[in-house]
Amino acid sequence: MEDIKTPYNSVLSIAGSDSGGCAGIQADIKSISACGAYAATVITATTAQNTLGVTDIHAIPISHIEKQLDAVLSDIQFGAVKIGMLHSCEVIKVVQEKLAEYKLKNIVLDPVMVTTSGHKLITDDAIACLKNLFPKVSLITPNIPEAELLIGQKITSDNMKVMVKKIGEQFQSSVLLKGGHINDHTIIMTDVFYDDNTGEVSIITNPRVHTDNTHGTGCSLSSSIAAYLSLGEPMLSAITKGCNYVNKAIAAGKHKTLGQGNGPINHFGL
């Protein structure tokens, strides 16, 4: 009998490296793997980082980023792409060009601008360039501070549905507005999804987990959504499953310790 081979459901993560392993490329690989897909990577920058914060950022040369992109994209078929830290206009430009050249679909962009501990990871010029990339992707996943920076307005639990639609219409993209930074003392965690194709707004809820071990949750969520998209899930289903996965991983890491600062979620502790 002939040995029948099946392809991996593959996800490409384009992001920065976290030497502490909590966020960035390292969190992406863990999340994608835990959700049942295969992870390949293109590293845009390395950081000197631990649970306490970022002490240095080293930009990878543009020519090497381009060679990484060509190497994986010319060889591997990807069902989805996750994009994280793009720290300069030059990096954004080369990534945007390669996305178009290889006709990639199911692109999830986490607009990484600051870390959970407040360290800036992107230049002011890059923010403007990043906005131009939004209409080219399938989904953007800003947290509340990032969303407020993008539209210049205060976001609360009462206006999340209005604001997510405003962001989506302004930047011509589907948007998952993450509600983790809203501390309204409720027992429910609420994320809001705006579908740019239908104009509909959906609410995703999970139990709120009270813990400081949330380093890398944004990276983990966007990459898990990409993983589910690569497995053939429709967008809303992929988002719902991604939110559920991260919520369970946060709960699984609640009683773990790593380092002296904000620890990671427990990607494989489900």
MODAPE-V433045 format. One record per backbone hydrogen bond with DSSP energy under -0.5 kcal/mol. NH is the residue of the N-H (numbers start at 1). CO is the residue of the C=O. E is the energy in kcal/mol with one decimal. If there is no record, write none. Layout:
NH&CO&E, NH&CO&E
//
This chain:
4&2&-0.8, 10&8&-1.0, 11&38&-3.2, 12&80&-1.9, 13&11&-0.6, 13&40&-2.8, 14&12&-0.6, 14&82&-3.0, 15&13&-0.6, 15&42&-1.9, 17&45&-2.9, 19&17&-0.6, 19&47&-0.9, 21&18&-1.7, 25&16&-2.9, 26&23&-0.7, 27&23&-1.3, 28&24&-2.3, 29&25&-2.6, 30&26&-1.8, 31&27&-2.6, 32&28&-2.9, 33&29&-2.2, 34&30&-2.7, 35&31&-1.8, 36&33&-1.5, 37&32&-2.4, 38&9&-2.9, 40&11&-2.5, 42&13&-2.5, 44&15&-2.4, 44&42&-0.5, 46&58&-2.6, 47&17&-1.4, 48&56&-2.8, 49&47&-0.9, 50&53&-2.0, 53&50&-0.7, 55&48&-3.3, 56&48&-1.0, 58&46&-3.3, 59&57&-0.6, 60&44&-1.9, 64&61&-0.7, 65&61&-2.0, 66&62&-2.6, 67&63&-1.8, 68&64&-2.4, 69&65&-2.4, 70&66&-2.5, 71&67&-2.3, 72&68&-2.1, 73&69&-2.6, 74&70&-1.9, 75&72&-0.8, 76&72&-2.9, 78&76&-0.5, 79&10&-2.2, 80&10&-1.0, 81&106&-2.3, 82&12&-3.0, 83&108&-3.0, 84&14&-3.5, 87&85&-0.5, 92&88&-2.3, 93&89&-2.5, 94&90&-1.9, 95&91&-2.2, 96&92&-2.6, 97&93&-2.3, 98&94&-1.9, 99&95&-2.4, 100&96&-1.7, 101&97&-2.5, 102&98&-2.3, 103&100&-0.8, 104&99&-2.0, 108&81&-3.3, 108&106&-0.6, 109&107&-0.6, 109&139&-3.3, 110&83&-3.0, 110&108&-0.6, 111&109&-0.8, 112&110&-2.7, 115&119&-2.5, 118&115&-1.9, 121&113&-2.8, 122&113&-0.7, 123&87&-1.3, 127&123&-1.3, 128&124&-1.2, 129&125&-1.7, 130&126&-2.8, 131&127&-1.8, 132&128&-0.9, 133&129&-0.6, 133&130&-1.1, 134&130&-1.0, 136&133&-1.9, 137&134&-1.6, 138&107&-1.7, 139&107&-1.8, 140&174&-2.0, 141&109&-2.0, 144&178&-0.5, 147&143&-2.7, 148&144&-2.6, 149&145&-1.9, 150&146&-1.9, 151&147&-2.0, 152&148&-2.2, 159&156&-0.7, 160&156&-0.6, 163&159&-2.8, 164&160&-2.7, 165&161&-1.2, 166&162&-1.9, 167&163&-2.7, 168&164&-2.3, 169&165&-2.6, 170&166&-2.3, 171&167&-2.4, 172&168&-1.0, 173&168&-1.4, 174&138&-0.6, 175&194&-2.0, 176&140&-2.8, 177&175&-0.6, 177&192&-3.2, 178&142&-2.3, 178&176&-0.7, 182&179&-1.7, 183&181&-0.9, 184&182&-1.1, 189&206&-3.8, 191&204&-2.7, 192&177&-2.3, 193&202&-3.0, 194&175&-3.1, 195&193&-0.5, 195&200&-2.7, 196&194&-0.7, 198&195&-0.5, 199&195&-3.1, 202&193&-2.8, 204&191&-2.9, 206&189&-1.9, 208&187&-2.7, 210&208&-0.6, 211&209&-0.9, 214&212&-2.0, 215&263&-2.3, 217&214&-1.8, 220&216&-2.4, 221&217&-2.5, 222&218&-2.2, 223&219&-2.1, 224&220&-1.9, 225&221&-2.4, 226&222&-1.9, 227&223&-2.0, 228&224&-2.2, 229&225&-2.2, 230&226&-2.2, 231&227&-1.1, 232&229&-1.6, 233&228&-2.3, 238&234&-2.9, 239&235&-2.5, 240&236&-2.5, 241&237&-2.7, 242&238&-2.3, 243&239&-2.8, 244&240&-2.3, 245&241&-2.5, 246&242&-2.4, 247&243&-2.3, 248&244&-2.1, 249&245&-2.2, 250&246&-2.5, 251&247&-2.1, 252&248&-2.3, 253&249&-1.2, 254&251&-0.9, 256&253&-1.5, 262&51&-1.7, 263&261&-0.7, 265&215&-0.6, 266&249&-2.2, 267&265&-1.0, 269&266&-1.4
//
